[in-house]
Amino acid sequence: MTILLACLGVFASYLPVVGVAVALPVIQQALDASTAGLQWVTDAFILPTAALLLTCGMLGELYGRKKVYLAGLTLFCAGSLVCLTAPGIVLVCVGQALAGVGAAALLPSTLALISHVCPDRRKRARAIALWTASLGLGLTLGPVVNGVIVEHLSWRWIFLPSLVIGVMIVVVGMAFLKESRASRDPHLDVPGQLLAIVAITGLVYGVIEGGSAGWASPAVIAAFLVAGAAFVAFVVVELRSPCPMLDMRLFGSRAFSGAAFVMTVTLFAQVGLVFALSEYFGLVHHASTLDIGIRLLALNGFTVLLGPLVGRLMNRTGPGLLLVTGLVISGIGALCVCFFHASTDTGTAALVIAVLGVGIALAMAPITTIAMNSLPRRLAGTAGAANSALRQIGSALGPAVFGAVLTDRTLATLPAHLAESGLNPADQGQVGGVVAHVGIQAGAFLRLDTPTATERALSAYGASFTDALHMCALVSGIGMLVAAAVALVLIGVRNRSPHDATPEPATA
């Protein structure tokens, strides 16, 4: 029952991560929201999730994982309720922020609960594979379910599934979950908590604003400087703390350090490429939000389908071999996107996305397993929090950086494609001006005086956008292959943790 509740918790917390993005155009029209306000609908969820993960992991270890798990679900439900009834964009952002705080409590506590009830390495590997599959299921179903809701009902109802599922899990969790905590003296390490929040908030905020306001913006530069200073101070404080929230000496473990690097790079490459592909299908193929969700179904769908198999394979071959294999396959899949063009058919795109999805499915559970097995069981919450924090940081960096690449590369190659399109100089100037002013979203409503001119303009825009997509695919593919090389060196293909079979007491 504990494993089931942990999987349901992570499923609920990841259901709105991508799913809410489906309804953003409808929300903008219904609430007359500005572009900046609309951007914060999703960012308001990511920011508190990333900033509070380590803090919530520590709270669960000290005061009880069940308490933190149920508190996270309660906050998540409260945020969904606020969004469901919000009269304006500000309250939608407030609701998303509450849900993000709840997700920050859920993610590390679910992994800690699994580690506590699965002292055996084999059982733990299977449970973590199911946990990863549940995460993938939330990411997979979110866009599809919300796409259907948006097409037939009000946008507000997209928050109802999360609310209903959350309430049901709270009721069952209160009755069946058993309390557990780490066997050490309570110590919150307040300086470490505050510095971690400042560092992660500054980094994520800088990335978010850099993607829209420009990387040379004073606010962005200040955010990165604050994040860097806070991170240095965090390391110094943790090295000197008698009971640190994140013991820096743990990074002396090759497996833990390798898993940390691979997790960040993989999520950066995966989520960034998903963002680029979503824009490609919407702006170049002019697919609806529901169609986009269906086309990307295989990307996270294989994580769900292959979850049980990956759990068994990890016990036979070791998580290191699966991790390296998955990263190589996903890297090759990402590089295959470089062969896309503006008129690539749906079948070809689906095949490439399926290859990418299989690689990710093989890699994600082993990354989490290695991170969890690198630490003693008493630090399961710390491992879970660090694992989830790196997921969120990578997930936040991906769309911002890839969005900037899409915009810059599209603008750089557009003049050459316009010159080859046969448009007259006046029309070329008009198209270039619209794209420069609006950005890549101009492809959704680019129109000229005649149908022929519009067709040529859209063709030039599609070719330019596809050039930009190739650059994103190159960055993503190389990033995953580099992560595979790092995993091979630091983790190896026959990774076995010395903590796998070492039971440790936990107060209950």
PyMOL commands that set and color helices and strands:
alter all, ss='L'
color gray80, all
select helices_A, chain A and resi 2-22+24-31+35-63+65-85+89-117+121-152+155-176+190-213+218-240+248-252+254-283+289-295+297-305+307-317+319-339+346-373+377-420+425-438+440-444+451-490
alter helices_A, ss='H'
color red, helices_A
deselect
rebuild
show_as cartoon
